[in-house]
Amino acid sequence: MFQKLEAVEKRYEELNKKIADPEVIARTHEWTEYMKEHSEIEEVVLKYKEYKRTEQALKEAEEMMSDPEMKELAEEEASKAREKLPKLEEELKLLLIPKDPDDDKNIICEIRAGAGGDEAALFAGTLYRMYTMYAERKHWKIEVLNENETGLGGYKEISFMITGKGAYSRLKFESGVHRVQRVPETEASGRIHTSTATVAVLPVVEDVQIEINPADIKMEVFRASGAGGQHVNKTSSAVRLIHVPTGMVAECQTERSQTQNREYAMKLLKSRLYEKEKQERDSKLASERKSQVGSGDRSEKIRTYNYPQGRITDHRIGLSIYQMEDFLNGNLDEMIDNLIAADRAEKLKGSEEE
């Protein structure tokens, strides 16, 4: 670990010189890349410097113990340093865990009704409301890309983009099957039903991260349906993009402009293709090392919302929260913080085993 830390500190000092070099500053793109790398490793370097200062303080305190007049003070200083060093070492181990390169990205979230008919569609609507309220708490921007509403106010499916700092890092563990147990609004007899909805959280990717051959894209236009006034029904503004090699489809019909709908559909398609590649990489890694909270597989049941008990249980970490209304109103931080902590612990364990 310390050999790696020395290398990181050396690179940090190199970057300090580069970002202060007028010739590098003149090359804006290059300077921006160096600044980004500098920012990414700065926390590790500052923590390592604190570790070395504490280590030096311990050494000096131990040397002072031979002086009778300084012994008591030296013992106190040495005790503080000995207590601090293991904590700093643990913090350094956590900081050295490779950061997910997608953590700072915006996201596209897709929610689809699963088993349960109308009740599943209503639950999909509940989840959509929950995530939008969470986004509002974080002051993130929300844009609906595509929606297929049911007559009862639910959604067969809905796709929306969330733009905001760290959106992917906070919501990436939401991918999977969400299960609800409640008495449906459509059920008169009062029996508890179980329904499901599937959530997929995709990082919005830049063009440089995934290339699509324009010849592989088939575009179809059609008239939008649903809310939006008379305009959407009179013009073929809705766009459907088909990626021929994979058969993957993305569509958008929420904007009046065909051009804008095509732009959003392309963002969605690129994010889906990127996520497919990412899942393949993660699955390979997971088979070699079980160091993740969840695979993000859309078939994995991750959470149950039990209305009669007022309980939300995440099955990956075994955590139950008994504040249903608060949770569904977007207060997700306790659950998300625990998922992030569990993921870090698993990754730390995996890196130590290696």
N, C-alpha and C positions, 0 to 999 in steps of 0.2 A: 504493500500500500504506500509506504513512504517513498519508495523509488518512483512510483507514479506521481506522487505529490510534488516531488522535486522537479520532475519533467514538466508538470503543469505550471509550477512557479517560474521555471526558466522561460516557458512559452509566454507567460504573462509579461515578463520583463521585456521580451522581444517585441511584443505587441505595443507596450508602452512607448518604445522608440519609434515604431512604425506609425502609430496614430498621431505622433507629434512631428513627423517628418513632412515639411512643406510639399515635397515632390509627391508623396503618397496622398496628402490632403487634396492635391490638385486632381488626382484620379478618383473622382467621387465614389464610383462603384466599389473600387478596391478598398478605399478608406472605410466605407460603410460595412463591408464584410469584416474587416479587421476590428472595427468597433463592436460589431455584433459578437464576434468570438471573444473579445476582451470582456464584454459584459457577462457572457455566459460562464466564464471561468473565474471572474473576480471574487465571488462569494467563497469559492473553494480556497483561493489563494489567501484571502484575508483570514479565514478560519485557520489555515495551516500556519500562517505567521503568528497568530494568537497562540497556537499549540507550541510553536518553537519558543516564544517568549515565556510561556508558562514552564516549559522544560528547562530553560535557562535560569528562571527564577528559582526552581527547585534545586538546581545544581549550586547556585550561589548561596542559597539558604543552608544547604548541607555543609558547605565550606565554612560558613560563619559559625557553625555549631561548636567549633574548636575554641572559639573565643567565649570565655565564661560570662562576660558582660553582655554578649549578644545572643547567648544560647536560647533564652526563653523566646525572644522575638523571632529568631531564626527557626525554631521549632514550629512556631505558629504559622510562619510564612511557608515552610515546607509542607505542613499539614494541608494548608489551603491549596497548594499546587498539586499535591498528590490526589486530592479529592477532585480537582478540576480536570486533570489530564485524561482520565477514562471517559469523562463526559464529552470532552472535545474530540477524542478519538472516535467515539460513536457518531458524533455529528459529521466528522470527516468521511466516515464510511458511507453515511447516507448521501452526502454531497457528491461522492464519487460514483454513485449509481447513475448510469447513463440516462440523461433526460430524454423523454420522448420528443423527437423533433417536431411533432405535430401539436404539442401542448399549447402553443401560443396562437394556433390557427382559429379562424371562425369555423362554424359548423353548419352542416345541413342535417336536420333531424327529420326522419321519416317515421310516421306512426301508422300502423295498419291494424284494422280490426281482425282478430283471429277467430277462435271458436266461440260461439255464443250468439250469433245473429245480431239482432238489433241492440241487445245488451252489450255486446262486444264493441259495436260502433259507438255507443254512448260512453263506454269506458275509454275508448280511443280519444273521444272529445274531452274527457276528464283529464287524461294525461297531457293533452295539448294545452289545456288551460293551466295545468300545474307547471309545465315547463315555461310557458309565456310569463307566468307570474314570478317564477324564479329569475328569468331573464330581466324582468322589470326591476326586481330587487337589486340586481347587479348593474343596472343602467346599461344593459345591452340592447341593441336594436334587433327587431324581429321583422322578417319579411316572409309572407306566405308565397310559396312557389307553385304549389299545386294542391287542389283539394277535391275530394269527392264526398259531398255531404249526403246524409240520409235525411229523410223527412222528419225524424224525431230530434234532430239537433246533434246527432253524432257524426262520425266520419268513418267511411269505409277505408279511406286513407287520406293523409295530409302530409305534405312536405313543406318545411319552412327553414329559412336561414337565420341563424343567430350570429350577429356581428358584435364582437367585444373581446377585450383582452382576457386571454386564458379560458375562453369558452370551451375549447376541446378538453383542456386539462381537468375542468370541473365536471363535464358531462359525459366523458368517454365511457364511463362504466355503466351508463344507462342502457347500452345496447343489449338486447335480449328479449325474452318473453316475460311480460308483466301479467300477473294473474289477479283477478278480482273475485272476491266472494261476498255477495250482497243480495238483498232482495231487489230484483229489477223493478224499475218504474213501470215497466210494461206487464208486470206479473201481479195479478189481483189476489192470488191465494197466499201470498206471503212466504213462499218457499225460497230458500237461499239457492242462488244459482252461481256457478263458476264459469267465468268467461275470461278470455285472454286478448291481449293486444301485443303486437310486436313493435319494438322501438329499434331503430338503427341510427347511430350517431356517426356522421361521416365528416372528416376534416375537409374544409374547402381548400383545394390545391391550386398552386400557381402553374402557369403553362410550362415552366421549366421542369416541373416535377413529373409530369406525365404528358407524353406526346401521343396525339391521335392523328392518324392519317386521314385527311379529309375524304379520301376515296372510300374509307370504311364507314362513313356516316350516311345514313339514308334519312332524309327529312320529310315529314308529312305535316301538312297544315290542316286544321279543322276548326269548326266553329266552337267557341267556348260554351260551356254549359254552367248552370248554377247562377249564383249571385253575380251582379255586375251591371245590371241594367240592360236596356235594349241593345246597346252597341255590341256587346259580346256575341249576341245571337245573329247579328247581321253581317259580320265580317269574319273571315277565316284567320283570326289572329292567334289562335292556339297552335302550339308547335309540339311535335313529337319527334324525337331523335332516336334512331335505332343504330346501335353499334353492331354492324353485320358480323364481325368475327366472333363476338361473344353472345349476340342476341340480346344484349342489355338494352333496355328502353328507358328513356327519360322524357317527361313532358312537362310543359308549363302553360297555363292558360289564365293566369291571374292578372296579367298586364294587358293594356289595350294595344300596345305595339307588338307586332309580330317579331320585330328585331329584338326587342327586350325579352320577349318570351323565349326566343331562340338562345339568347345570351344566358338566361337563367337555366334553361334546359341543358345547355352545354356544361355549365358549372356543376349541375347535378350529375350528369353523365361522367364527367372527369372524376368527381368525388367518388362515385360508385366504383369506377375502374381502379382508382387508387386504393380504395378500401379493400377491393378484392385481392390486389397484389399484397397489401399490408397483412391481411388475414392469412394469406398463404405463407408469408414470412413468419408471422407470429405462431402459426400452427407448427411450423418446422422447429422453431425455437422451443415451443412448449413441449414437443415430443422429446427434446433433448434435456430440457430443464423446466420443471414445474414452478415457474416463478411469476405467476400472474394471478390476480384475483378472479378473473373470468376471461374466457377466450373472446368474448364479444360475439360469439356465434349467435345468430338470430334464433336458433332453435333451443338455446339454453334458457331454462326457466330461472330467472334471477330473483324475482320478488313477488310477494303475495300481499294484496291489500284486503284485509279481512274486516269488513264493515261492522258486523255484529260485535266483534271484540275491540273495535277501534284500533286495530293493530296493523302495522306495516312491517313485514319481515323480509330482510335480504338474506337469501339462502346461501350466498357465497361466503359471507362472514358471520352468519348466525346472529345478526343484530336485529332486534325488534324495537320499534318506536311506537308508543301508545298516544300519539297526538295526530289522529287521522286528519281532522279539519285543517290544522295548522300545516301539516305536510302537504296536503292537496292545494293549499293556498300558496305554495311555493317556498316553504321553509325547509329546504332540502340540505342545508349545510351540514347538519350533524351526521346524516347518512353519508354524504359525499366525503366529508373529512375522514370518517372511519374507513371508507373504501380506499381512499388514497393511502392512509396509514397502513392498511393491511397489504396493499400492493407493494409499498416500499419495503415492508418487513419481509415479504416473500422474495423480493428481488435481492435484498440484502443477504438473506439466507442462501439464495442461489449463488450469489457471487462469492460468499465465504466457502461454499462447498467446492467451487471451482478452484 
